[in-house]
Amino acid sequence: MVGMSGPYLIRGSVSLPEAELMWRFSRSSGPGGQHVNTSDSQVELRFDLARTEALPPVWKERALQRLAGRLVDGVVTVRSSEHRSQWRNREAAAVRLAALLAEASAPPPKPRRPTRIPRGINERRLREKKQRADTKRGRSGRDWQ
């Protein structure tokens, strides 16, 4: 593919290898008038995640686990048909695939360390609550004669 604006970086220096990207084109619905009936502007981009050597093993394992619901025989598929031009749909599909792989291969977030509420905050809350109750109790008309 001459002139594509790749390589599409996943993260760091790891990018999508052009040789492992499988493109398929078909007619797209949507805007385009009569031209849409003759041009194959919808793009389907397939990437064999299970067999790729482009990703580090740890990233690949994470991505396979997180994208398990989207994979068909280890292949992830991305479709793009929002643009009228096949070229722009190719760009959109490749960027979307790179973003999907970046998110799926990202390290898990650090676990949350539970914190305790300081005793002073709890005591102040209870003291203010008691003051509010006393204020409201003082409003009752029981003592009025």
C-alpha positions as CSV (number, residue, x, y, z in Angstrom):
1,M,0.0,0.0,0.0
2,V,1.8,3.0,-1.2
3,G,1.3,6.3,0.5
4,M,-0.9,5.3,3.4
5,S,-0.2,7.4,6.5
6,G,1.0,4.4,8.6
7,P,2.6,2.9,10.4
8,Y,-0.1,2.9,13.0
9,L,1.4,3.0,16.5
10,I,-0.2,0.9,19.2
11,R,1.9,2.1,22.1
12,G,5.6,3.0,22.4
13,S,7.5,1.7,19.4
14,V,5.1,-1.2,18.7
15,S,3.0,-0.6,15.5
16,L,0.6,-2.6,13.3
17,P,2.6,-4.5,10.6
18,E,1.2,-3.7,7.1
19,A,1.9,-7.3,6.0
20,E,-0.5,-8.8,8.7
21,L,-3.4,-6.5,7.9
22,M,-6.1,-8.1,5.7
23,W,-8.4,-5.6,3.9
24,R,-11.7,-6.3,2.3
25,F,-13.9,-3.7,0.5
26,S,-17.6,-3.7,-0.1
27,R,-20.4,-1.4,-1.1
28,S,-21.4,1.0,1.7
29,S,-24.8,2.3,2.6
30,G,-25.3,5.9,3.5
31,P,-24.5,9.2,1.7
32,G,-23.1,9.2,-1.8
33,G,-25.9,9.4,-4.3
34,Q,-25.6,7.2,-7.4
35,H,-21.9,7.0,-6.9
36,V,-22.4,4.7,-3.8
37,N,-23.9,2.0,-6.0
38,T,-20.7,1.6,-8.0
39,S,-17.9,2.1,-5.5
40,D,-16.7,-0.2,-2.8
41,S,-16.2,2.3,0.0
42,Q,-16.9,0.2,3.1
43,V,-13.7,-1.2,4.6
44,E,-13.3,-4.3,6.7
45,L,-9.9,-4.7,8.3
46,R,-8.9,-8.0,9.8
47,F,-5.9,-8.7,12.1
48,D,-4.9,-12.1,13.2
49,L,-4.1,-11.5,16.9
50,A,-3.6,-15.1,17.8
51,R,-0.8,-15.6,15.2
52,T,0.9,-12.2,15.2
53,E,4.5,-11.8,16.2
54,A,4.4,-8.0,16.2
55,L,3.1,-7.7,19.8
56,P,5.2,-8.6,22.9
57,P,3.9,-11.9,24.4
58,V,2.5,-10.2,27.5
59,W,0.5,-7.7,25.4
60,K,-0.7,-10.4,23.1
61,E,-1.9,-12.5,26.0
62,R,-3.7,-9.5,27.6
63,A,-5.3,-8.6,24.3
64,L,-6.5,-12.1,23.6
65,Q,-8.1,-12.3,27.0
66,R,-9.8,-8.9,26.9
67,L,-11.0,-9.2,23.3
68,A,-12.1,-12.8,23.6
69,G,-15.8,-11.8,22.9
70,R,-14.8,-10.0,19.6
71,L,-12.4,-12.6,18.2
72,V,-13.4,-15.2,15.6
73,D,-10.7,-17.9,15.4
74,G,-8.2,-15.4,16.9
75,V,-8.9,-12.7,14.3
76,V,-10.2,-9.2,15.3
77,T,-12.3,-7.4,12.7
78,V,-13.0,-3.6,12.4
79,R,-15.4,-2.1,9.9
80,S,-15.6,1.5,8.7
81,S,-18.1,3.1,6.4
82,E,-18.7,6.5,7.9
83,H,-16.9,8.3,5.0
84,R,-17.7,8.5,1.4
85,S,-14.2,7.8,0.3
86,Q,-12.6,4.3,0.6
87,W,-9.3,6.0,1.4
88,R,-10.7,7.8,4.5
89,N,-12.5,4.6,5.6
90,R,-9.2,2.7,5.4
91,E,-7.5,5.4,7.6
92,A,-10.4,5.3,10.1
93,A,-10.4,1.5,10.3
94,A,-6.6,1.3,10.8
95,V,-6.7,4.0,13.5
96,R,-9.7,2.3,15.2
97,L,-7.8,-1.1,15.2
98,A,-4.7,0.5,16.7
99,A,-6.7,2.2,19.4
100,L,-8.5,-1.1,20.2
101,L,-5.3,-3.0,20.5
102,A,-3.7,-0.3,22.6
103,E,-6.6,-0.4,25.0
104,A,-6.8,-4.2,25.1
105,S,-3.0,-4.6,25.7
106,A,-2.7,-1.9,28.3
107,P,-1.5,-3.0,31.8
108,P,-4.2,-3.4,34.4
109,P,-4.7,-0.4,36.7
110,K,-3.1,-0.4,40.1
111,P,-5.4,-1.9,42.7
112,R,-7.1,0.7,44.9
113,R,-5.7,0.9,48.4
114,P,-8.5,1.3,50.9
115,T,-8.3,4.2,53.2
116,R,-9.8,4.8,56.6
117,I,-11.9,7.9,57.4
118,P,-10.0,9.9,60.1
119,R,-11.6,9.8,63.5
120,G,-11.9,13.6,63.7
121,I,-14.0,13.8,60.5
122,N,-16.4,11.2,61.9
123,E,-16.7,13.0,65.3
124,R,-17.3,16.3,63.7
125,R,-20.1,14.8,61.5
126,L,-21.8,13.3,64.6
127,R,-21.4,16.6,66.5
128,E,-23.0,18.6,63.7
129,K,-25.8,16.0,63.4
130,K,-26.6,16.3,67.1
131,Q,-26.6,20.2,66.9
132,R,-29.0,20.0,63.9
133,A,-31.3,17.6,65.8
134,D,-31.2,20.0,68.9
135,T,-32.1,23.0,66.6
136,K,-35.0,21.1,65.1
137,R,-36.2,19.8,68.5
138,G,-36.2,23.5,69.7
139,R,-38.7,24.4,67.0
140,S,-41.5,22.2,68.3
141,G,-44.3,24.1,69.9
142,R,-44.7,21.8,72.9
143,D,-43.6,24.5,75.5
144,W,-45.7,27.3,74.1
145,Q,-48.8,28.2,76.1
